[in-house]
Amino acid sequence: MIDKVATHQQDQEFRRLDARAPLHQVVQHEIRNFIIKERLRPGDPLKSEAELARLFGVSRNSVREAVKALESTGVLETRRGSGVYVRDFSFDPLLDHLPYGLMQGKQALRELAALRKTLETALITDAMDAMTPASVSALRETLEEMRALAEQGEGFAEQDRMFHQLLFRDLGNTMLLRLFDLFWLAFHAAVPPARGRTPMDAYHGHATVLDAILTGDPDQARAAIRDHYIGIESKLAEAPADPAETD
């Protein structure tokens, strides 16, 4: 490992690389600092692998590993035959990894459930103000599909998923909708059905939420959402504990 950091050609100073951290992680940090110091914008090209290696006083292999890692987190992108470029900022890489991370432990699911309940109850007033007649109609249709399936003793996972998307769709917050959806996917993949809770019970829970929203009373809508999460929280309480939580 080379400790010495080369000086930028324009006499910009860079910190000495921290030998205590894995080198590829340190180089990632230095590349991010370089982007900030050079005021590079999305779409701007990054220096070549060889130039970055000289700049940081490390091997090209270390730079290559760092660039690959920054690609996976959405900071950089490689264009075949062209080079490496700064990407437009996005939460997509983080959100893409969220379901995997949540399935590693029930504590993470419980924490996200609490966060989502807080977000839904806080945003329901804005959602009610923004909700269009088309969304109300879609919610009614989705709820009717739930009822028909529940009467046959069948679950309605996809309708449940759509219902919660429709509640907040008209806010136009794509990141929020994706976060809610990823939570839904992780939750249903990791947590078994609650004991003693029938499809009709689940239908009535959703019907109560919609009825409260249609009253136009935000307090009633918030209370209905909090009650709806009692079922979710009971599922998480019944789920087997993580090995780490029982040590």
Secondary structure, 3 states (H helix, E strand, C coil): CCCCCCCCCCCCCCCCCCCCCCHHHHHHHHHHHHHHHCCCCCCCECCCHHHHHHHHCCCHHHHHHHHHHHHHCCCEEEECCCEEEECCCCCHHHHHHHHHHHCCCHHHHHHHHHHHHHHHHHHHHHHHHHCCHHHHHHHHHHHHHHHHHHHCCCCCHHHHHHHHHHHHHHHCCHHHHHHHHHHHHHHHHHCCCCCCCCHHHHHHHHHHHHHHHHCCCHHHHHHHHHHHHHHHHHHHHHCCCCHHHHC
